[in-house]
Amino acid sequence: MIPYERLKNLSHVTLVNSRTHHSQSFPLLFDAVNSKPYDGIVVCVPILYYYTTWIQLFLFLERWRQEGNAKIFIYYRSLSPDVFELLKYYEKIELIKLYTAPIFPPYDPLKNHVTSSYFFGPIVLNDCIYFISYTKNILDKDFNFTTTATMTKDDRNKLFGKAIFLTSRVMELDYHLPQYSAGDDGFRIPVDKGIILHARANHILEKRSWPRILNILNNKERASLVQRYEELSNNVNSSLPLIYNYPVEHFLWDCFLLNEIDCKRRGRKLNRLKKLNHDTMYFMNFYVIPKNYYSSTKGTVVGMVMSSCLSKRNVEKKKKSHLYVKIDGVTYEEDPYLFQKALCHQTNFKCVLYPTEVYFMIPYNKVINLKEITVVSKKTNSQKTFSLNSVAAKSEIFNGIVVCVPVLYYYTTWIQLFMFLENWRREGNVKIFIYYRSLSPDVYELLKYYETLGLVIIQTAPLLPTNDPFTNHSPSSLGFGPLIFNDCLYRINTKYSVVMDVDEYFHLFETRKTLLEFIEDTIKEKPNYNYYNFESYYMSYVDKEIDEDFKFAVEAKLKKDPINLHGKSVFLTNKVIELSYHIPQFSNGTDGYRIPSTTALLLHARANHIFEKRSWPLKISIIGNDDRLNIIMRYEELKNNTRLSFPLTYNQPVDDILNRCIHKKMKVKKKMCMYSFEACRDVMNKLGKWIYAENDVGNYKELIKFH
């Protein structure tokens, strides 16, 4: 923050690193400051790289040209010659400003660790939804193909769409919402007033039987396009034939590209993955699906599996069945399902396995009494027989809430878990499924006690087979979660399910209701949603002294959770197919209802906040005196019914030690998945004794390899 009067005569500014004292001078630009506010719309286009589709760009620019008062800033890394010539023409008529997008200096050590494409976008954006398919797919000079289109909702970009930003009210731009926006500070235009049309290359000229037909251009606008095309053709050297050049993205992704500048070198680095059989799958369990579940529309049998994002089944544009089941001489092929590839791209293909499901639609009467199911690979003809669990499918619907807890690994904080379990115990009709990899002995004893009460069901979390080649490329913690959540979903027949970490609590300001009563009342008021979502707030106890009167648990200060913008949800199993951490997997974000924060919240009791002094503005009462006295009684019962004393000390989580270990291991094994925490077992064993899942011989089983 430097006074304007001290800047106005400067041409450069010098930045100094306070640690190294290194300094660097940079040009100081005053273009925007010295000009009047532009009375129009400025359009910032993400970087164009290896861009070839001139006709798509022509239609985009002419659409904005019709608006009149618009300036378009286009940054590029690589363009085909005809696209470059097209852009120079529009720059000449002052519709666009063309800029080169920078990259790191040659041989910079960070060059291979930075993206120059998708995630580079915000730096460019700040420098400056519906899929459609044309009903006429023949391109000609009368431009009739542009007049009408069929359309369907954009499955990928339903959550945020695109926005017009007010520069007087937002600090940073991003692809959809302002950077760091929670989504509640903008207004969503009703779809009957205005929508964004997404003319993706794989849809725009392909035949689609989508339900809605839209008139895009009238005859006058079409005639204007014809005229503009003639003007363009007469003023550029390229002939610009009316051929739709398809983008080259698929070639780039075949090269596993996150940084397209270094394609060949990066491709050589990723050759390490080619020696792995990416069609190998790792199954956890198979279940018969309850008829009341929405997933029963996909199949009657579901298998929980870890699969590679580089396998043929997951990279095929058109999903094909690769597996089948044969019963009584009849073959039942799998119903191909979407695969979530985000973890692979986010980790630069260091993690390549991710949870998914396989579905088979077999007549219900043929599977409900089966104990086993034999799955066959179409490609290899190999087959394997798996146990088939039909307990949930044969059970009545549980009239309560099922809580699925992400995997506990090296977990030590018994008092946090005690408060979590007692919070749910007060709700009454609850079943909590807790999967674990490694626990401290006191935490294990605590869980066994609550298991005897019927509140908790303890499950061991599996690993890949010993010495499996995918071990270093598979998550066993964070990215492993959906395998666990969806296994939890089919262990009991339920109407309502939630995914909750043990440091999270739902808090209702109407304390006379249970969560179940609150959700059922909300459904009556807002019936057309698939899940009901709670906004996340960090909490810190006002009283920092932990003692046996449990007064520390009464009040807390709050602030909005800046990381977990999606909060947590209560899922309706008759409306969602697959659970995930915050909202359903592949959800469009508009099929859930966000509970107003004045009515209910998600409290996030993170270890680095809960007993630290925080000057946060909002203070609330978490529990009343009756609940506090009840917790005291439960604590005494716990001590009297277990072998351990459970002293009231808050054991800090070992996450920092674990994370330091992982980063150290990754310096040695540079291609290791950073969520493979089993690599640190030697370090963690030095901290004390752990109860490992595989030591529970009667219940533990590793993932079953199949290819």
PyMOL commands that set and color helices and strands:
alter all, ss='L'
color gray80, all
select helices_A, chain A and resi 4-7+54-67+81-92+111-113+118-127+144-146+219-235+249-254+260-273+294-297+312-315+342-346+364-367+391-394+414-427+441-452+471-473+478-489+515-525+551-553+625-640+655-668+677-685+693-695
alter helices_A, ss='H'
color red, helices_A
select strands_A, chain A and resi 12-16+23-27+41-48+70-76+96-100+130-134+148-153+197-198+212-215+281-288+301-308+323-327+330-335+353-360+372-377+383-389+398-408+430-436+438-439+456-460+494-499+504-508+531-534+536-541+555-560+568-572+592-594+600-604+618-621+691-692+704-706
alter strands_A, ss='S'
color yellow, strands_A
deselect
rebuild
show_as cartoon
